[in-house]
C-alpha cells in the first residue's frame, strides 16, 4: 500500500528522510505523459498565455496552472465559463495550433526518462502510458519524442468513458497489460492523475512538475519525489532487496 512521503518535492532533506521504500518490484509501470514523460506542460501553458495576450484577453497567469492534468474538453469547459464560448474557442484554436507545431517537432523529455525506461526494459517490466491527451495525438507525441516503442500499450482519454481523476484509464492500462491494478506502479506529475491512480487501487509516485502538491494532496498518502531518477532509485532498491 502507498505510504506517506516524508520529503518535499524539491528534494531537500529539511523534512526528514526520503520516501518509504517500495515493498517490491511492481509487475508493471504505468506512466502519465504530459509533464511526466514529456516537457509539455510548460509549452501548453505558454502557448495559451501567448494566445490570450494576442487576443487581449486578461487571464491571471496562475489560472492556467489549474488546468494541468485535465482533458482538453474539461479545460475548454472551464475556459468557456471564464471568458465565454466565442473568446474561448478563438483562444484555444490559436494556442492549440501553436502547441501542435511544437509537439509534432518533438517535445523534450523530462529529466531521467530514458534512463528509467531503459532500466525497466532491462528488468523486463512491462510499461504503459495512461494520458489525458486523446488518440491519435498521444501516440504522435510519443513517436515524435522517440519514446513510443518503450510502451506495450498507450491508453488515452479517447479510450474511456470517464477521464482522470476517475480511475478508468488506469484500470484499462492494467487490463491491457494483464496485470492486477494492485501490482501496478503509477507515475504521475499532477494531483488529478494521482487521484485517478489511487482510485484504481495502484501504488502511486508523484513527480511534480508545474504544480506543487499542497497539504490536501500530500494527505493522500502516496510517495512524492523530486525526479524520475528518484523513482529509478526506489525501483533498483526494490529489485535488489536493499530495502529489507
C-alpha positions in Angstrom: 0.0 0.0 0.0 1.2 3.6 -0.6 2.8 5.2 2.3 3.2 8.9 3.2 6.2 10.6 1.7 8.4 12.4 4.1 10.4 14.6 1.8 9.5 17.8 0.0 9.1 17.8 -3.8 12.2 19.9 -4.2 14.4 17.0 -3.0 15.7 18.8 0.1 16.2 16.9 3.3 14.8 19.5 5.7 11.6 17.5 6.3 13.4 14.3 7.3 14.2 11.1 5.4 13.1 10.3 1.9 10.0 8.3 0.7 9.3 4.9 2.0 10.9 2.1 0.0 8.7 0.1 -2.3 7.5 -3.3 -0.9 8.8 -5.0 -4.0 9.3 -4.6 -7.8 5.9 -3.9 -9.5 4.7 -6.2 -12.2 4.0 -3.2 -14.4 4.7 0.5 -14.5 2.1 3.0 -16.0 3.2 6.5 -16.9 1.3 9.7 -17.3 2.6 11.5 -20.4 2.4 15.3 -20.2 4.6 16.8 -17.5 5.9 13.3 -16.6 7.5 11.9 -19.7 7.4 15.0 -21.9 8.3 18.6 -21.2 4.9 19.6 -22.5 3.1 21.4 -19.7 5.2 24.5 -20.0 4.7 24.5 -23.7 0.9 24.2 -23.3 0.7 26.9 -20.7 3.0 29.3 -22.6 1.1 28.9 -25.9 -2.2 29.6 -24.0 -0.7 32.7 -22.4 0.5 33.9 -25.7 -2.8 33.3 -27.4 -4.6 35.2 -24.6 -2.2 38.1 -24.9 -2.6 38.2 -28.7 -6.4 38.3 -28.3 -6.1 40.9 -25.5 -7.9 38.5 -23.0 -6.9 39.2 -19.5 -6.4 36.0 -17.6 -4.2 35.6 -14.5 -1.1 33.6 -15.3 -1.7 31.3 -12.3 -5.1 30.4 -13.7 -3.6 28.3 -16.4 -1.9 26.1 -13.9 -5.3 25.0 -12.6 -5.9 23.3 -15.9 -2.8 21.0 -15.6 -3.8 17.3 -15.6 -7.2 17.7 -17.2 -8.5 16.7 -20.7 -8.9 19.2 -23.5 -12.7 19.1 -23.1 -12.5 19.8 -19.4 -10.1 22.7 -20.0 -12.4 24.1 -22.6 -15.4 23.9 -20.3 -13.5 25.9 -17.6 -12.3 28.5 -20.1 -15.8 29.0 -21.6 -17.1 29.6 -18.0 -14.4 32.2 -17.6 -14.4 34.2 -20.8 -17.4 32.9 -22.9 -17.6 30.5 -25.8 -16.6 32.7 -28.7 -13.5 34.0 -26.9 -12.6 30.6 -25.6 -12.8 29.0 -29.0 -10.7 31.6 -30.6 -8.1 31.4 -27.9 -7.9 27.6 -27.9 -7.7 27.5 -31.7 -4.7 29.8 -31.7 -3.0 28.1 -28.8 -3.6 24.6 -30.0 -2.2 25.3 -33.4 1.0 26.7 -31.8 1.3 23.8 -29.4 0.7 21.1 -32.1 3.6 22.6 -34.1 5.9 22.2 -31.1 4.6 18.7 -30.3 4.9 17.4 -33.9 8.6 18.6 -33.9 9.3 16.5 -30.8 8.9 17.7 -27.2 11.9 17.4 -24.9 11.9 14.6 -22.4 11.6 15.2 -18.7 14.8 14.5 -16.8 15.6 10.9 -16.3 13.0 9.5 -18.7 15.2 7.4 -21.0 17.4 6.1 -18.2 14.3 4.9 -16.3 12.7 3.3 -19.4 15.9 1.6 -20.3 16.2 0.2 -16.8 12.6 -1.1 -16.9 13.2 -2.7 -20.2 16.3 -4.5 -19.0 14.3 -5.6 -15.9 11.6 -6.9 -18.2 8.9 -4.8 -16.5 6.0 -4.0 -19.0 5.1 -0.4 -19.3 2.1 1.6 -20.4 1.0 5.2 -20.9 -2.2 6.5 -19.4 -2.8 10.0 -20.6 -5.5 12.7 -20.6 -4.4 13.5 -24.2 -6.7 12.0 -26.8 -5.9 9.5 -29.6 -4.1 9.7 -32.0 -2.3 12.8 -30.8 -0.9 11.0 -27.8 0.9 8.4 -30.0 2.1 11.1 -32.4 3.7 13.0 -29.5 5.4 9.9 -28.1 6.6 8.9 -31.5 8.0 12.4 -32.3 9.8 12.3 -29.0 11.3 8.9 -29.7 9.5 7.1 -26.8 6.6 5.2 -28.3 8.5 1.9 -28.7 9.1 1.7 -25.0 5.5 1.0 -24.2 3.4 -2.1 -24.6 0.2 0.0 -24.8 -0.9 3.6 -24.9 -4.3 4.4 -23.2 -5.8 7.8 -23.9 -8.8 9.8 -22.8 -10.4 8.7 -26.1 -10.5 5.1 -24.8 -12.5 5.6 -21.6 -15.9 6.9 -20.5 -14.6 9.0 -17.6 -11.2 10.8 -17.7 -8.9 11.4 -14.8 -9.5 11.8 -11.8 -11.8 8.8 -12.5 -9.8 5.5 -12.3 -11.0 4.3 -15.7 -7.8 4.9 -17.7 -5.6 3.2 -15.2 -7.8 0.2 -14.9 -7.8 0.0 -18.7 -4.0 0.1 -18.8 -3.7 -2.7 -16.2 -6.3 -4.8 -18.1 -4.4 -4.4 -21.4 -1.1 -5.4 -19.7 -2.8 -8.3 -18.0 -1.6 -7.2 -14.5 -3.9 -6.6 -11.5 -4.0 -2.9 -10.5 -2.6 -3.7 -7.1 0.6 -5.0 -8.8 1.0 -1.8 -10.9 3.0 1.3 -10.1 1.6 4.5 -11.5 3.8 7.6 -12.1 2.2 11.0 -12.2 3.0 14.7 -12.0 -0.4 16.1 -11.3 -2.8 15.7 -8.3 -5.6 14.8 -10.8 -3.6 11.9 -12.1 -2.5 10.7 -8.6 -6.2 10.6 -7.5 -7.0 8.5 -10.6 -4.2 6.0 -9.9 -5.1 5.7 -6.3 -8.8 5.2 -7.1 -7.7 2.4 -9.4 -6.0 0.6 -6.5 -2.5 1.2 -7.6 0.6 2.4 -5.8 1.4 5.9 -7.0 4.5 8.0 -7.0 4.2 11.7 -7.9 7.0 13.6 -9.6 5.6 17.2 -9.5 6.3 19.5 -12.5 4.5 22.8 -12.6 2.0 22.2 -9.7 3.5 21.6 -6.3 1.4 19.2 -4.1 -0.5 21.1 -1.4 -1.4 19.7 2.1 -4.5 18.1 0.7 -2.6 16.2 -2.0 0.1 15.1 0.4 -2.6 13.8 2.7 -3.5 11.2 0.1 -0.6 9.2 1.4 1.4 8.5 -1.8 5.1 8.9 -2.3 6.3 12.2 -3.7 9.8 12.5 -5.1 11.8 15.2 -6.9 12.7 13.4 -10.1 12.4 10.2 -12.2 15.9 9.4 -11.1 14.5 9.1 -7.6 11.8 6.7 -8.9 14.5 4.6 -10.5 16.5 4.5 -7.3 13.4 3.2 -5.5 12.9 0.5 -8.1 16.5 -0.5 -8.1 16.4 -0.9 -4.3 13.2 -2.9 -4.6 14.8 -5.2 -7.2 17.9 -5.8 -5.2 16.1 -6.2 -1.8 18.2 -3.3 -0.4 15.2 -2.0 1.5 14.9 -5.2 3.6 
